Amino acid sequence: MIRRLLTLIRKELLLLARDPQSRRLLLLPVILQGFLFPFAATLEVKNSTLAIFNQDGGAASVEIAQRLSQAKAFPTVLLLHSQQELRRVVDTQSALLVLQIPADFSRSIAGRKIANIQAIIDGRRSNSAQIVFGYAQEIIAGYVDEIARNHGQMAPSSIVIRHAYNPNLEYRWFTLPSLVAITATLGSLIVTALSVAREREQGTLEQLLVSPLTSGLIIVGKVVPAILVSLLQATLLTLIAVFIFGIPHQGSVALLYLGLLCYSASLAGFGIFISSLCATQQQAFLGVFSFMVPAIMLSGFIAPVENMPHALQFVALANPLRHFLPIIKGVFLKNFGFADSWPGLWPLLLIACVTLSLGYWMFQRRTSV
């Protein structure tokens, strides 16, 4: 029995290895995503344009304008001279942020009075504009603190921020570990979702059913290659993240693969269920896509799950990616141990048991008709 099962697993792996289209489908996306996402999927705002409407012209306002123009975040600074020009810059989206310095700004600074600067943010690009505003606010706050010290005054109280686990807020440290999980999702789902549909489409499913293998062993023979491919893809992307982009890997390698194994098994059940429902590989591929988009949206990768409505938070509990993302980011950045990962591991094991059982039931139901 074990020999027959190993023969089926070997046959599935050989089909994937010999088919050029399958090789491209399983390897090229991993390499492309590994080198594309770190540069494209980032919340950092670079090469942004700042506009300044300086109605003052005094020493303090000129100093602030010069400091802002020297910041790396603002390679382009537009100097405005009228309210009409200000409105035109905002309307045409020529600048993310406009700072309007009032006419009494330098006089208020010299007289140690409260001096205000108006910030006009483009609400059509609110996220990027808020980040740019944070950059400008930090530069202006540094100038205010310097003025206070020069006059022998105590600088206004401020909160000192230390970023745990990611001191320099490198967005790649967040993106690439999450991308390892998403890539493993594609590998496990695609291989299992296409497996039964391919047999049915090529007319070999009947031959498989009359073989000495039981339905349970056939499911195992389809699931194991998918898990192996998923582990291979995750390994490749992990090597890219660690050795090319310098992402730290603080935790245990064994714990990382344990999490990947549980995660891939939970996804394989979804893949078998989709494959058993579909008559062709094209339908199975569309089924994978229909599953992937909500899974990523409800995983916490794009937006925190806690910010979603309670109904969606409940639905997200059945999403394997929602439980695996904290594990893989914890293993990479937080030196997670088994106890830290267990709150995410046991839901993955539970989902794997449920989805594999449903996939087995659907496979038997569809093949017995």
SULPENOR-V678274 format. One record per residue. RES is the residue in three letters. SS is DSSP state (~ for helix, > for strand, _ for the rest). PHI is phi in whole degrees, -180 to 180 (* if undefined). D_FIRST is the distance of its C-alpha to the first C-alpha in Angstrom with 1 decimal. Layout:
BEGIN
res:ss:phi:d_first
RES:SS:PHI:D_FIRST
RES:SS:PHI:D_FIRST
END
This chain:
BEGIN
res:ss:phi:d_first
MET:_:*:0.0
ILE:~:-64:3.8
ARG:~:-63:5.4
ARG:~:-64:5.1
LEU:~:-64:6.2
LEU:~:-63:8.6
THR:~:-64:9.8
LEU:~:-66:10.8
ILE:~:-62:12.5
ARG:~:-63:14.2
LYS:~:-62:15.4
GLU:~:-65:16.9
LEU:~:-67:18.6
LEU:~:-66:19.9
LEU:~:-61:21.3
LEU:~:-69:23.2
ALA:~:-74:24.4
ARG:~:-84:25.7
ASP:_:-82:27.4
PRO:~:-59:30.9
GLN:~:-65:31.4
SER:~:-67:28.3
ARG:~:-62:29.3
ARG:~:-64:32.8
LEU:~:-66:31.7
LEU:~:-95:29.5
LEU:~:-107:31.8
LEU:~:-60:35.4
PRO:~:-59:35.8
VAL:~:-64:34.7
ILE:~:-67:37.4
LEU:~:-64:40.0
GLN:~:-65:39.6
GLY:~:-63:39.6
PHE:~:-101:43.0
LEU:~:-90:44.5
PHE:~:-60:44.0
PRO:~:-60:45.8
PHE:~:-100:48.9
ALA:~:-91:48.7
ALA:_:-90:47.4
THR:_:-143:50.1
LEU:_:-94:52.6
GLU:_:-68:55.2
VAL:_:-108:58.3
LYS:_:-123:59.8
ASN:_:55:62.6
SER:_:-92:64.1
THR:>:-106:67.7
LEU:>:-112:70.1
ALA:>:-114:73.4
ILE:>:-125:76.4
PHE:>:-107:79.5
ASN:>:-95:81.9
GLN:_:-87:85.1
ASP:_:-95:86.3
GLY:_:81:86.7
GLY:_:-80:87.5
ALA:~:-63:86.2
ALA:~:-67:83.4
SER:~:-68:82.0
VAL:~:-65:82.2
GLU:~:-62:80.4
ILE:~:-65:77.5
ALA:~:-62:77.3
GLN:~:-68:77.2
ARG:~:-64:74.5
LEU:~:-67:72.3
SER:~:-70:72.9
GLN:~:-87:71.8
ALA:_:-73:68.4
LYS:_:-67:65.3
ALA:_:-72:64.1
PHE:_:-125:67.2
PRO:_:-68:67.8
THR:>:-124:70.0
VAL:>:-123:72.7
LEU:>:-97:75.0
LEU:>:-98:78.5
LEU:>:-98:79.9
HIS:_:-130:83.5
SER:_:-158:83.8
GLN:~:-67:82.1
GLN:~:-64:81.8
GLU:~:-66:79.8
LEU:~:-62:77.6
ARG:~:-64:76.8
ARG:~:-66:76.1
VAL:~:-64:73.6
VAL:~:-71:71.7
ASP:~:-64:71.8
THR:_:-91:70.5
GLN:_:58:67.8
SER:_:-76:69.5
ALA:_:-145:68.7
LEU:_:-73:66.1
LEU:>:-140:68.7
VAL:>:-122:72.5
LEU:>:-107:74.6
GLN:>:-110:78.1
ILE:>:-97:80.5
PRO:_:-70:83.6
ALA:_:-67:87.1
ASP:_:-100:87.9
PHE:~:-64:84.7
SER:~:-63:86.4
ARG:~:-65:89.4
SER:~:-68:87.1
ILE:~:-64:85.3
ALA:~:-66:88.6
GLY:_:-88:90.0
ARG:_:56:86.8
LYS:_:-107:86.1
ILE:_:-70:82.9
ALA:_:-119:82.0
ASN:_:-109:79.5
ILE:>:-125:77.5
GLN:>:-87:76.1
ALA:>:-110:72.6
ILE:>:-109:71.7
ILE:>:-106:68.0
ASP:_:-75:66.5
GLY:~:-69:64.5
ARG:~:-73:62.7
ARG:~:-127:60.8
SER:~:-63:60.9
ASN:~:-63:58.0
SER:~:-63:59.2
ALA:~:-65:62.8
GLN:~:-65:62.1
ILE:~:-66:60.5
VAL:~:-62:63.5
PHE:~:-62:65.8
GLY:~:-63:64.2
TYR:~:-60:64.9
ALA:~:-64:68.5
GLN:~:-62:69.0
GLU:~:-65:67.8
ILE:~:-66:70.4
ILE:~:-67:73.2
ALA:~:-63:72.4
GLY:~:-64:72.6
TYR:~:-67:76.0
VAL:~:-63:77.3
ASP:~:-62:76.2
GLU:~:-65:78.1
ILE:~:-62:81.2
ALA:~:-64:81.1
ARG:~:-68:80.9
ASN:~:-65:83.7
HIS:_:-95:85.9
GLY:_:72:85.2
GLN:_:-103:83.2
MET:_:-76:79.9
ALA:_:-66:77.2
PRO:_:-54:75.6
SER:_:-63:72.8
SER:_:-145:69.4
ILE:_:-92:65.7
VAL:_:-88:64.1
ILE:_:-103:60.6
ARG:_:-124:57.8
HIS:_:-92:54.5
ALA:_:-70:51.7
TYR:_:70:48.6
ASN:_:-149:50.0
PRO:_:-57:53.6
ASN:_:-100:54.6
LEU:_:52:52.9
GLU:_:-73:50.8
TYR:~:-67:49.1
ARG:~:-65:46.3
TRP:~:-64:45.3
PHE:~:-90:44.4
THR:~:-70:43.2
LEU:~:-68:40.7
PRO:~:-59:38.6
SER:~:-66:38.4
LEU:~:-68:37.5
VAL:~:-59:34.5
ALA:~:-66:33.2
ILE:~:-66:34.2
THR:~:-65:32.6
ALA:~:-62:29.2
THR:~:-62:29.7
LEU:~:-62:30.1
GLY:~:-62:27.0
SER:~:-67:24.6
LEU:~:-70:26.2
ILE:~:-65:26.7
VAL:~:-63:23.2
THR:~:-73:21.6
ALA:~:-67:24.5
LEU:~:-86:24.5
SER:~:-65:20.8
VAL:~:-67:20.5
ALA:~:-63:24.2
ARG:~:-66:23.8
GLU:~:-62:21.1
ARG:~:-68:23.5
GLU:~:-68:26.5
GLN:~:-87:25.2
GLY:_:78:24.0
THR:_:-102:20.4
LEU:~:-66:19.1
GLU:~:-63:19.3
GLN:~:-63:17.1
LEU:~:-68:14.4
LEU:~:-72:14.8
VAL:_:-90:14.6
SER:_:-74:11.4
PRO:_:-67:8.3
LEU:_:-79:7.6
THR:_:-80:9.6
SER:~:-61:12.6
GLY:~:-63:11.7
LEU:~:-70:8.8
ILE:~:-63:11.3
ILE:~:-62:13.9
VAL:~:-61:12.1
GLY:~:-66:11.7
LYS:~:-87:15.4
VAL:~:-78:16.6
VAL:~:-59:15.5
PRO:~:-60:17.4
ALA:~:-64:20.3
ILE:~:-65:20.6
LEU:~:-64:20.6
VAL:~:-65:23.3
SER:~:-62:25.2
LEU:~:-65:25.2
LEU:~:-64:26.4
GLN:~:-64:29.1
ALA:~:-63:30.3
THR:~:-64:30.5
LEU:~:-60:32.6
LEU:~:-71:34.9
THR:~:-64:35.2
LEU:~:-63:36.3
ILE:~:-63:38.8
ALA:~:-65:40.2
VAL:~:-79:40.6
PHE:~:-93:41.8
ILE:~:-102:43.6
PHE:_:-100:45.1
GLY:_:70:45.3
ILE:_:-73:43.7
PRO:_:-69:43.4
HIS:_:-121:40.1
GLN:_:-86:41.2
GLY:_:-93:38.0
SER:_:-82:34.8
VAL:~:-66:32.4
ALA:~:-62:29.5
LEU:~:-68:30.8
LEU:~:-60:31.1
TYR:~:-74:27.4
LEU:~:-64:26.4
GLY:~:-63:28.5
LEU:~:-63:27.1
LEU:~:-64:23.5
CYS:~:-65:24.6
TYR:~:-67:26.7
SER:~:-63:24.2
ALA:~:-65:21.7
SER:~:-65:24.6
LEU:~:-74:25.5
ALA:~:-60:22.0
GLY:~:-63:22.3
PHE:~:-61:25.6
GLY:~:-64:24.3
ILE:~:-64:21.5
PHE:~:-62:24.3
ILE:~:-64:26.7
SER:~:-65:24.4
SER:~:-69:23.5
LEU:~:-77:27.3
CYS:_:-93:28.3
ALA:_:-93:28.5
THR:_:-131:29.3
GLN:~:-68:28.7
GLN:~:-64:32.4
GLN:~:-64:32.2
ALA:~:-64:29.2
PHE:~:-64:31.3
LEU:~:-65:34.2
GLY:~:-64:32.2
VAL:~:-63:31.2
PHE:~:-63:34.9
SER:~:-65:35.9
PHE:~:-82:33.8
MET:~:-65:34.7
VAL:~:-62:38.5
PRO:~:-63:38.8
ALA:~:-62:36.2
ILE:~:-69:38.4
MET:~:-63:41.6
LEU:_:-97:40.4
SER:_:-91:38.9
GLY:_:95:42.2
PHE:_:-72:42.1
ILE:_:-91:45.1
ALA:_:-141:46.9
PRO:_:-59:46.4
VAL:~:-62:44.5
GLU:~:-64:47.3
ASN:~:-85:49.8
MET:_:-85:48.0
PRO:_:-59:48.9
HIS:~:-60:47.3
ALA:~:-64:45.3
LEU:~:-71:43.7
GLN:~:-63:43.1
PHE:~:-67:41.2
VAL:~:-64:39.1
ALA:~:-64:38.4
LEU:_:-64:36.6
ALA:_:-89:33.6
ASN:_:-94:33.7
PRO:~:-60:31.3
LEU:~:-65:33.7
ARG:~:-64:36.5
HIS:~:-88:34.7
PHE:~:-85:33.3
LEU:~:-57:36.7
PRO:~:-61:38.4
ILE:~:-67:35.6
ILE:~:-71:35.6
LYS:~:-70:39.4
GLY:~:-69:39.7
VAL:~:-67:37.4
PHE:~:-70:39.4
LEU:~:-108:42.9
LYS:~:-113:43.1
ASN:_:57:41.0
PHE:_:-61:38.8
GLY:_:-104:37.1
PHE:~:-63:34.2
ALA:~:-63:36.8
ASP:~:-70:38.3
SER:~:-86:35.1
TRP:~:-59:33.7
PRO:~:-59:35.8
GLY:~:-99:33.9
LEU:~:-73:30.5
TRP:~:-67:30.1
PRO:~:-64:31.0
LEU:~:-65:28.4
LEU:~:-65:25.7
LEU:~:-65:27.2
ILE:~:-63:27.3
ALA:~:-61:23.7
CYS:~:-62:22.6
VAL:~:-69:25.0
THR:~:-70:24.3
LEU:~:-66:20.5
SER:~:-66:20.9
LEU:~:-65:23.5
GLY:~:-63:21.5
TYR:~:-64:18.6
TRP:~:-63:21.4
MET:~:-66:23.1
PHE:~:-63:20.1
GLN:~:-65:19.5
ARG:~:-66:23.3
ARG:~:-76:23.8
THR:~:-87:21.1
SER:_:-89:22.1
VAL:_:-77:25.7
END
